[in-house]
């Protein structure tokens, strides 16, 4: 009996201190959201693919095996994203109001507390001020996992990072973080991405590549040469990019063989991608290598993530990057009509 009491007491202590060894867990409650579902994924490999979190009575919980510290992204019903910084054996609590997602607080670890402070700092800041605060945070906290997230969000996965001066700033900040975290593969990939992005600036040549399309057919740069071509990234779990893909497919239908369109899906499962495309009768090239953010095609084209695009002229030169749909539509009228 004493042994049973000891084991029970020890279990209570372990639960109070955090998640199970080798696991990370989160639980939370949001006001003004009774039932729903969140998508959740990890850009740096805490777990593979995309999972879901059920919300019932405003409460939700999630647990995953966690061997190394990393980032988990929660995608809310309005498609905004919230980073949670995971650590083996730790747990965090999330609280806030579903109508004010920017004010969410995550408690339980030092990294999430740092993110709370940064989120509060930028909640009412203008875009230039946000970039200033982001740069200050990275410079002051180069060892933090939050700095890696901020680098990716504000200096890598951004439309600004295709001007030479912006790439130089991104390269400088990545260098600071890499010096503090020399074994962080994600930071090393950012440095590699910046080098490839410099090769993919306005006027750069169409890169050489080979891949398999969604039906396992061979695809290479030869399929895009000699025509105006748009290459873009998308994913089922990202509403804006999925909507862009649908609108671009209609442009492909309008222009036919004069316009080459290639989508790189960052979905973890090819079957998910195929289900979305089952009613697409256009000759849009779709590639889903199931490697998500590790896809070598991201490096080849200098893409930083989901929802980006590059427009090539018929001579195979980059003429625009990361255009809005209306600008793509207008540019194609000029080039093809």
Residue, then its C-alpha position, 0 to 999 in steps of 0.5 A: x500500500x505504501x508503494x502504491x501511495x508513493x507511486x501515486x504521489x510521484x505521478x501527481x508531482x510529475x504532472x504538476x511539473x510538466x508533461x510526460x518525459x519525452x512529450x510536450x503538451x498544451x492546454x487552453x481556454x478561449x473566451x467567445x469560442x465554444x466549439x471548433x477546430x484548430x490546425x497545428x503543424x511544426x515548421x522545424x520538425x517537432x512532429x511531422x505533417x498537420x494535426x488538429x486540435x478540437x475545441x469543446x466548451x472553449x477548452x482544448x488540449x494537445x500532446x505530442x512526442x517531443x525529443x528536441x525543442x522546437x516551434x508548434x504553429x496553431x492555425x486558428x479558424x480565422x487562419x491567423x497563426x500563433x507560435x508555441x515554443x515546445x520543450x521536451x517534458x514541458x507543458x504550457x497553458x494558453x488563455x485569451x479571447x477568440x475575438x482578440x487573438x493578438x492578446x493571447x498569453x502562453x505560460x509555462x516556459x521562459x521562451x513563451x514568456x518572451x514571446x508574450x512580451x514581444x507580442x504585447x510590444x507590437x500589438x499596436x505598433x505600425x509596420x515600420x515599428x514592428x520591424x524595428x522591434x523585431x530587429x531589436x529583439x533578435x539582437x538582444x536575444x540571439x540564443x532564443x528560439x523566439x528569435x528564430x521564429x521572428x527571423x523567419x516571420x519578419x525577415x525571411x517569409x516576407x515580401x520585403x526580403x527581395x530588395x538587396x538592402x532587406x536581404x542584407x539586413x536579413x543576412x546580418x541578423x541570421x549571422x548573429x543568431x547563427x553565431x549564438x546557435x551554431x548547431x541550429x539547422x533551421x538557422x543554417x537553412x535560413x542562411x542558405x535561403x538568403x543566398x539562394x534568394x539573392x540568386x532569385x532577385x529581379x533579372x535572375x535566370x530560371x533555376x534548373x530543377x527536376x521533380x515529380x508532379x502530383x501524378x508521378x510524372x517528370x517535371x523540369x525547368x524545360x516545362x517552363x522555358x519559352x513561355x511566361x511562367x508563374x511558380x507559386x507555393x501553397x498548402x491546404x492548411x493556409x487559406x490565403x494560398x489555397x484561394x490564390x491557387x484557385x484564382x491562378x488556375x482560372x487564369x491558366x484556363x483563360x490563357x492556356x498554353x501561352x501561360x505556364x503555371x506551376x504550384x509547389x504544395x507544402x502539404x505533408x500528404x500527397x493525398x490531401x493535395x490530390x483531393x483539393x485538385x480533383x476538380x481542376x481540369x487545367x494543365x497546371x503543374x503541381x508538385x507535392x514532394x511531401x517534404x513541406x518546408x524541407x523541399x529542395x524546390x524552396x531553395x532552388x527558387x529562393x522561396x521562404x515559405x507558403x504563399x509566395x510567387x515568382x513571375x518569369x518572362x518568356x526569356x526565363x528571367x525573373x520580372x516580379x516576386x510575391x505579387x498580389x493577384x490583381x497585379x498578376x492579372x494585370x501583368x499577364x494582360x500586358x505580357x500575353x494580350 
